[in-house]
């Protein structure tokens, strides 16, 4: 019986396409009341923080609890409307990799609880302003 279970598990593992368990995060552009801006592959809006320096996050602790960084474990995919050459990552203080676009670290807002919700555009917190990001990488003010 054990041999049969092991064989079934091996067959299932071989039938699963590589990467299916850990699919790559996707960045897309969608229309919004702020124009065409960045969203993740699930439809959640992404923000940039004006207090960050280029390719370096200055948001940690309470800031990162309220504005969770878009952390990636595998190479992200440039989806519809985005430019692959603008995608990148930066290493956070904790060693995790945060997705960047045009050199800007990207974040979520904890209050945006559903796809398409944009609750904190142009919000001032933690020493900077939080803004959505256009497909060009420019901040939308």
C-alpha positions as a printed NumPy array, in Angstrom:
array([[  0.   ,   0.   ,   0.   ],
       [  2.842,   2.398,   0.843],
       [  4.463,   1.705,  -2.502],
       [  1.192,   2.464,  -4.287],
       [  0.799,   5.783,  -2.401],
       [  4.4  ,   6.763,  -3.133],
       [  3.934,   5.931,  -6.814],
       [  0.722,   7.997,  -6.952],
       [  2.471,  10.974,  -5.307],
       [  5.392,  10.73 ,  -7.73 ],
       [  3.038,  10.561, -10.725],
       [  1.131,  13.639,  -9.502],
       [  4.358,  15.57 ,  -8.961],
       [  5.628,  14.753, -12.438],
       [  2.286,  15.746, -14.007],
       [  2.372,  19.211, -12.366],
       [  3.971,  21.852, -14.626],
       [  7.158,  23.384, -13.263],
       [  6.438,  26.564, -11.322],
       [  2.718,  25.88 , -10.923],
       [  3.029,  25.763,  -7.149],
       [  4.915,  29.049,  -6.992],
       [  3.755,  31.124,  -9.934],
       [  5.623,  34.311, -10.708],
       [  4.047,  37.571,  -9.552],
       [  2.627,  39.684, -12.359],
       [  2.505,  43.428, -12.752],
       [ -0.221,  44.876, -14.993],
       [ -1.641,  48.225, -16.036],
       [ -5.348,  48.899, -15.659],
       [ -7.572,  51.904, -15.988],
       [ -8.674,  53.788, -12.865],
       [ -9.977,  57.197, -11.878],
       [ -6.264,  58.222, -11.854],
       [ -5.654,  57.003, -15.399],
       [ -3.745,  53.854, -16.359],
       [ -1.794,  52.716, -13.31 ],
       [  0.013,  49.668, -11.888],
       [ -1.801,  46.739, -10.309],
       [ -0.631,  43.3  ,  -9.286],
       [ -1.906,  40.224, -11.122],
       [ -4.845,  39.905,  -8.694],
       [ -6.052,  43.447,  -9.411],
       [ -4.742,  45.174,  -6.264],
       [ -3.351,  48.677,  -6.776],
       [  0.316,  49.407,  -6.081],
       [  1.782,  52.536,  -4.539],
       [  5.196,  54.208,  -4.343],
       [  6.535,  56.213,  -1.384],
       [  8.193,  59.591,  -2.032],
       [ 10.435,  59.163,   1.043],
       [ 12.173,  56.159,  -0.573],
       [ 15.425,  56.768,  -2.371],
       [ 15.853,  55.21 ,  -5.808],
       [ 15.695,  51.41 ,  -5.467],
       [ 15.856,  51.554,  -1.662],
       [ 12.902,  51.244,   0.718],
       [ 12.739,  53.464,   3.785],
       [  9.476,  51.869,   4.972],
       [  9.845,  49.321,   7.779],
       [  8.246,  48.499,  11.116],
       [  4.848,  50.157,  11.532],
       [  5.161,  51.72 ,   8.084],
       [  5.532,  48.268,   6.462],
       [  2.595,  46.931,   8.491],
       [  0.339,  49.676,   7.08 ],
       [  1.989,  49.722,   3.642],
       [  3.121,  46.124,   2.994],
       [  5.916,  45.881,   0.436],
       [  5.302,  43.854,  -2.734],
       [  7.752,  41.07 ,  -1.821],
       [  8.719,  38.532,  -4.48 ],
       [ 10.511,  35.2  ,  -4.295],
       [ 10.776,  34.567,  -8.029],
       [ 11.347,  36.788, -11.041],
       [  8.201,  38.842, -11.725],
       [  6.376,  38.914, -15.067],
       [  5.742,  42.133, -16.982],
       [  2.04 ,  41.865, -17.771],
       [ -0.213,  43.832, -20.08 ],
       [  0.768,  47.49 , -20.375],
       [  3.993,  47.274, -18.371],
       [  7.571,  47.541, -19.623],
       [  9.797,  44.589, -18.717],
       [ 12.857,  46.861, -18.757],
       [ 11.336,  48.884, -15.87 ],
       [ 10.868,  45.825, -13.604],
       [ 13.437,  45.117, -10.931],
       [ 13.904,  44.262,  -7.29 ],
       [ 15.641,  45.727,  -4.284],
       [ 16.802,  43.912,  -1.168],
       [ 15.062,  45.028,   2.021],
       [ 16.786,  45.255,   5.41 ],
       [ 15.288,  41.855,   6.357],
       [ 16.81 ,  40.236,   3.249],
       [ 13.546,  39.876,   1.303],
       [ 13.272,  41.1  ,  -2.303],
       [ 10.833,  43.906,  -3.037],
       [  9.526,  44.519,  -6.546],
       [ 10.474,  47.854,  -8.116],
       [  9.191,  49.607, -11.202],
       [ 11.319,  52.318, -12.81 ],
       [ 13.494,  52.019,  -9.696],
       [ 10.632,  52.703,  -7.27 ],
       [  9.882,  50.107,  -4.571],
       [  6.198,  49.082,  -4.753],
       [  3.727,  48.692,  -1.886],
       [  0.15 ,  47.786,  -1.085],
       [ -2.077,  49.682,   1.353],
       [ -3.526,  47.508,   4.112],
       [ -6.953,  49.18 ,   3.778],
       [ -7.319,  48.26 ,   0.094],
       [ -9.108,  44.98 ,   0.817],
       [-10.466,  44.158,  -2.648],
       [ -9.239,  44.31 ,  -6.232],
       [ -9.614,  47.763,  -7.777],
       [ -9.962,  49.59 ,  -4.437],
       [ -7.772,  52.723,  -4.152],
       [ -8.196,  54.307,  -0.715],
       [ -4.923,  56.122,  -0.063],
       [ -3.816,  57.984,  -3.16 ],
       [ -1.855,  61.121,  -2.21 ],
       [ -1.744,  60.187,   1.489],
       [  0.973,  61.731,   3.668],
       [  2.369,  59.297,   6.256],
       [  5.739,  58.204,   7.63 ],
       [  7.619,  61.194,   6.254],
       [  6.485,  60.992,   2.646],
       [  3.564,  60.848,   0.263],
       [  2.008,  57.632,  -1.071],
       [  1.078,  57.775,  -4.749],
       [ -0.128,  55.359,  -7.412],
       [  2.269,  54.705, -10.277],
       [  1.583,  55.238, -13.991],
       [  2.608,  52.701, -16.65 ],
       [  5.597,  54.943, -17.455],
       [  6.86 ,  54.678, -13.879],
       [  5.953,  58.28 , -13.095],
       [  4.098,  59.046,  -9.855],
       [  0.5  ,  60.191, -10.287],
       [ -0.164,  63.354,  -8.252]])
